[in-house]
């Protein structure tokens, strides 16, 4: 039975961050020393005349000084320049990794989080439940499964006049048990249409806003996955991610004149998700090659760890949802809580030490970040260029 349980989990292993003190030795009165005045003989007429003359001289001097000399103004100490709050857009911020990241960033008081979500009310309730201060977040509607919605979101954001410093492409659809494809509003297979194409269009349309930002460290982050990286154990669990010659993507993934799978094969919900993650990582690298040197924007991807309790698994079978978390905690030791994963993604958003562009970040068992290696396909330059060019056509940018 133990072997059967192990086999089950390995087969289904998925992926699824001042005072100034002064002492006067000799007090003065009317510009003269009190000691000197005490030395005068106040009884003699000569002394009284001398005193009167001294008073008139002092008053006259003071009068001239008051009317002719500009007041002395002490220069205020130079104030340190205070950096404004950064503005970060996080897609899918109403639950899981996105919500945990929004909370981690908002709690610093240094970020205003735009929670870009499909369900407006769900996002508002989630933010309130997480204890995020209202002054640190704004909810905006975004449905990545609709190109029109993406364009409307961008138009609304631009109209708000807010700067954009960091964009986090986090939202994802995962249908591991689906036998038949589901489609976006534009007739594209849902997993790739949402996870890759929706984010591709969003990133391209917001790139100019990021270029204009005066923030010291501008970043575009696309959440990757270990399951799309075939140089890992999880990446080798069937069905393995593979883009093939991309004939399905070139045909629009609509199931009419092309396959709904990127490689042109038969539909598989789990593979569609993994394929979309390869596209995410290839897109990040192509952004880096095309725009990093020109704009100074940092482009990065990451795998924050196995968030076994995330809502990403809501469409998996009940038994899997029950047993997968303890399996990850006690067998593979790869379990990461939503809170910890949110802190890791928040690091990639704001940590000064994680500004290297074109990097796929991961964390070791001591929660220390490191540059991970992408598989051969997930780092293929020619495939990255081809994914970019075909995606441009599908979303209407070419």
C-alpha positions in Angstrom: 0.0 0.0 0.0 2.9 2.4 0.8 4.4 1.8 -2.6 1.1 2.4 -4.2 0.7 5.7 -2.3 4.2 6.8 -3.3 3.6 5.9 -6.9 0.4 7.9 -6.9 2.1 11.0 -5.6 5.1 10.8 -7.8 2.8 10.4 -10.8 0.8 13.4 -9.7 3.7 15.6 -8.5 3.0 19.1 -9.6 3.9 22.6 -8.8 2.2 23.1 -8.4 7.7 35.9 -2.7 19.1 70.3 19.3 19.2 71.4 21.9 22.0 74.0 22.1 23.3 74.9 25.6 25.1 78.2 26.0 26.6 79.8 29.2 27.4 83.4 29.4 30.4 84.2 31.6 29.5 87.8 31.8 25.9 88.8 31.3 25.4 92.0 29.3 22.8 94.8 29.5 22.0 97.1 26.6 25.2 96.0 24.8 27.5 96.7 27.8 28.9 94.6 30.6 27.0 94.8 33.9 30.4 94.5 35.6 31.5 97.7 33.8 28.4 99.5 34.8 28.8 98.6 38.5 32.2 100.2 38.5 30.7 103.6 37.8 30.1 106.1 40.6 26.3 106.6 40.3 26.5 109.5 42.9 28.5 111.9 40.8 27.0 114.1 38.1 29.8 113.2 35.8 29.0 109.6 36.2 25.2 110.2 35.7 26.0 112.1 32.5 28.3 109.4 31.4 25.6 106.8 32.0 23.0 108.9 30.1 25.3 109.3 27.2 26.0 105.6 27.1 22.3 104.8 27.1 21.6 107.3 24.2 24.5 105.8 22.3 23.3 102.2 22.8 19.7 103.1 21.9 20.8 104.9 18.8 23.0 102.0 17.7 20.2 99.5 18.3 17.8 101.6 16.3 20.1 101.8 13.3 20.8 98.1 13.5 17.1 97.2 13.6 16.2 99.3 10.6 19.2 98.7 8.3 20.4 95.1 9.0 18.3 92.2 7.6 17.4 89.6 10.1 19.7 86.6 10.4 17.9 83.4 9.4 19.4 80.1 10.5 19.5 77.6 7.7 17.2 74.6 8.4 19.0 71.3 8.5 18.8 69.6 5.2 16.1 67.0 5.2 16.8 63.6 3.9 14.9 62.8 0.7 12.0 60.4 1.4 11.5 57.8 -1.3 7.8 57.6 -2.4 5.8 54.4 -2.1 6.4 52.0 -5.0 3.4 50.9 -7.0 3.1 47.2 -7.8 0.5 45.4 -9.9 -0.1 41.8 -8.8 -2.4 39.6 -10.9 -4.4 37.0 -9.1 -4.0 38.7 -5.8 -7.2 37.6 -4.2 -5.8 34.2 -2.9 -2.8 32.0 -2.5 0.6 33.3 -3.6 -0.7 36.6 -4.9 -2.6 37.5 -1.7 0.4 36.5 0.5 2.7 38.6 -1.6 0.3 41.6 -1.5 0.2 41.3 2.3 3.9 41.0 2.7 4.6 44.1 0.6 1.7 46.2 2.0 2.9 45.5 5.6 6.2 47.3 4.9 4.4 50.5 4.3 6.6 51.1 1.3 4.3 49.7 -1.4 0.9 50.4 -2.8 -0.5 47.2 -4.2 -2.9 47.1 -7.2 -4.7 43.8 -6.8 -5.7 42.9 -10.4 -8.4 40.3 -10.0 -11.3 38.8 -11.9 -13.6 38.8 -8.9 -13.7 42.3 -7.4 -15.7 41.5 -4.3 -13.6 38.4 -3.5 -10.4 40.5 -3.7 -11.9 43.1 -1.4 -12.9 40.5 1.2 -9.5 38.8 0.9 -7.6 42.0 1.5 -9.8 42.9 4.5 -9.5 39.3 5.9 -5.7 39.5 5.5 -5.6 42.7 7.4 -4.1 44.8 4.6 -4.5 48.5 5.3 -6.9 50.2 2.9 -4.4 52.9 2.2 -1.9 50.3 0.9 -4.0 48.6 -1.8 -6.5 49.1 -4.6 -8.6 46.4 -6.3 -9.0 46.7 -10.1 -10.9 44.3 -12.3 -8.9 42.1 -14.7 -9.8 38.9 -16.5 -6.7 37.5 -18.2 -8.9 35.1 -20.2 -10.2 38.1 -22.2 -8.0 40.3 -24.3 -10.6 43.0 -24.2 -10.5 42.9 -20.4 -6.8 43.2 -20.4 -6.9 46.3 -22.6 -9.6 47.8 -20.5 -7.6 47.2 -17.3 -4.6 48.9 -18.9 -6.7 51.9 -20.0 -8.2 52.2 -16.5 -4.8 52.1 -14.9 -3.3 54.7 -17.3 -6.3 57.0 -16.6 -5.6 56.7 -12.8 -2.4 58.6 -13.3 -0.5 56.3 -11.0 3.1 55.3 -11.7 4.0 51.7 -12.4 7.2 50.4 -10.8 6.7 46.6 -10.7 4.4 44.2 -12.5 4.0 40.7 -11.1 2.4 38.1 -13.5 1.1 35.6 -11.0 -2.4 34.5 -11.8 -2.8 31.0 -13.2 -5.4 28.4 -14.3 -4.7 24.7 -13.6 -7.1 22.0 -14.8 -5.2 18.7 -14.1 -8.2 16.4 -14.4 -9.9 18.1 -17.4 -10.5 15.7 -20.3 -11.8 18.3 -22.7 -10.5 21.8 -23.2 -12.1 25.0 -21.9 -11.7 28.2 -23.9 -11.1 31.9 -23.2 -13.4 34.7 -24.4 -11.2 34.8 -27.5 -11.6 31.1 -28.3 -8.2 30.0 -27.0 -7.4 27.0 -24.8 -7.9 28.4 -21.3 -4.6 27.5 -19.5 -2.2 28.9 -22.2 -4.7 31.7 -23.0 -4.7 32.9 -19.4 -1.4 32.0 -17.9 0.7 33.0 -20.9 -1.1 35.0 -23.6 -3.1 37.2 -21.1 0.0 38.0 -19.2 2.0 38.6 -22.4 -0.5 41.2 -23.7 -0.7 42.8 -20.2 3.1 43.1 -20.0 3.5 44.5 -23.4 0.8 47.1 -22.9 2.3 48.3 -19.6 5.9 48.3 -20.6 5.9 52.0 -21.5 4.5 52.9 -18.1 7.3 51.0 -16.5 9.9 52.8 -18.7 8.6 56.1 -17.5 8.9 55.2 -13.8 11.5 57.1 -11.8 11.6 54.3 -9.2 15.2 53.1 -8.5 14.4 49.5 -9.3 11.8 48.7 -11.9 10.9 45.0 -12.3 8.7 42.7 -14.3 8.3 39.3 -12.7 6.6 36.2 -14.2 5.9 33.3 -11.8 7.4 30.1 -13.2 7.1 26.5 -12.2 9.2 23.5 -11.4 6.9 21.4 -13.5 7.8 23.2 -16.7 11.4 22.6 -16.0 12.3 19.1 -17.2 15.7 19.1 -15.5 13.9 18.4 -12.2 12.2 15.3 -10.8 8.8 17.0 -10.8 9.4 18.2 -14.3 9.8 14.6 -15.5 6.6 13.3 -14.0 4.2 12.5 -17.0 2.8 14.3 -18.8 6.1 16.2 -19.4 6.0 19.8 -20.7 7.0 20.1 -24.3 6.3 22.8 -26.9 7.3 20.7 -29.9 7.3 22.7 -33.1 4.5 24.9 -31.8 2.1 24.1 -34.6 -0.8 24.3 -32.2 0.2 27.7 -30.9 0.7 28.9 -34.5 -2.8 27.7 -35.3 -4.4 29.7 -32.4 -5.1 26.8 -30.0 -8.8 27.0 -30.9 -9.5 23.4 -31.6 -11.0 24.2 -35.0 -8.2 24.5 -37.5 -5.6 23.5 -35.0 -4.9 21.5 -31.8 -5.7 23.0 -28.5 -2.2 22.0 -27.4 0.9 24.0 -28.2 2.7 21.0 -29.6 -0.3 19.9 -31.7 -1.1 16.9 -29.6 -4.2 15.6 -27.9 -5.6 17.8 -25.1 -4.3 17.1 -21.6 -5.2 19.6 -18.8 -2.0 18.9 -16.7 0.3 19.3 -19.7 -1.4 22.5 -20.9 -0.6 24.1 -17.6 3.1 22.9 -17.7 3.4 24.1 -21.3 2.1 27.5 -20.3 4.8 27.7 -17.6 7.5 27.0 -20.2 6.1 29.9 -22.2 6.2 32.1 -19.1 9.9 31.4 -18.5 10.8 31.8 -22.2 8.9 35.1 -22.3 10.8 36.5 -19.3 14.1 35.8 -21.0 13.0 37.3 -24.3 11.9 40.4 -22.4 15.3 40.5 -20.9 17.1 40.2 -24.2 14.9 42.8 -25.9 14.5 45.5 -23.2 16.7 45.2 -20.2 19.7 47.1 -21.6 17.5 49.8 -23.1 15.2 50.4 -20.1 17.1 49.2 -17.0 14.0 47.1 -16.1 14.8 43.9 -14.3 13.0 40.9 -15.8 12.9 37.7 -13.6 11.0 34.5 -13.0 10.9 32.3 -9.9 9.7 29.1 -8.4 8.8 29.9 -4.7 8.4 26.3 -3.6 5.6 23.8 -3.5 2.6 25.6 -2.0 0.7 22.4 -1.4 -2.3 24.1 0.2 -2.9 26.7 -2.5 -6.3 27.1 -4.2 -4.5 26.3 -7.5 -5.4 22.6 -6.7 -9.1 23.3 -6.3 -10.0 21.3 -9.4 -7.9 18.3 -8.4 -9.5 15.2 -7.0 -10.5 15.4 -3.3 -8.1 12.6 -2.2 -5.2 14.4 -3.8 -6.1 17.7 -2.0 -6.3 15.8 1.3 -3.0 13.9 1.0 -0.7 16.1 -1.0 0.1 18.6 1.7 1.3 16.0 4.3 3.2 14.2 1.5 5.1 17.3 0.7 5.7 18.2 4.3 7.0 14.8 5.5 8.1 12.8 2.4 9.6 15.2 -0.1 10.3 18.0 2.4 9.4 20.5 -0.3 6.4 22.1 1.4 6.2 25.8 1.6 3.4 27.8 3.3 1.5 30.5 1.5 3.0 33.0 3.9 6.5 32.0 3.2 6.0 31.8 -0.5 4.6 35.3 -0.4 7.7 36.6 1.4 9.8 35.0 -1.3 8.0 36.6 -4.1 8.1 39.9 -2.2 11.9 39.5 -2.1 12.0 39.3 -5.9 9.8 42.5 -6.0 11.8 44.6 -3.6 15.1 43.1 -2.3 18.1 45.2 -3.5 20.2 42.0 -3.8 17.8 40.4 -6.3 18.1 43.0 -9.1 19.9 40.7 -11.7 17.9 40.5 -14.9 17.1 37.3 -16.8 17.3 35.1 -13.7 15.1 32.2 -12.6 15.1 32.4 -8.8 14.6 29.5 -6.3 15.2 29.0 -2.6 17.1 26.2 -0.7 16.0 24.5 2.5 17.4 27.3 4.5 15.1 29.8 2.6 18.1 31.4 0.9 17.6 32.5 -2.7 19.8 31.3 -5.5 19.9 31.5 -9.3 18.4 28.2 -10.6 19.1 26.6 -13.9 16.4 26.3 -16.5 16.0 23.2 -18.6 17.2 23.1 -22.2 13.8 23.8 -23.7 12.9 26.5 -21.1 16.1 28.4 -22.0 16.0 27.9 -25.8 16.7 31.2 -27.4 15.2 30.3 -30.8 12.0 29.0 -29.1 11.7 32.1 -27.0 11.8 34.2 -30.1 9.2 32.0 -31.8 6.9 32.0 -28.8 7.2 35.8 -28.7 6.5 36.3 -32.4 3.5 33.9 -32.6 2.1 35.4 -29.3 2.3 38.9 -30.8 0.1 37.8 -33.7 -2.5 36.0 -31.5 -3.0 39.0 -29.1 -3.1 41.5 -32.0 0.2 43.3 -31.5 1.7 42.3 -34.9 
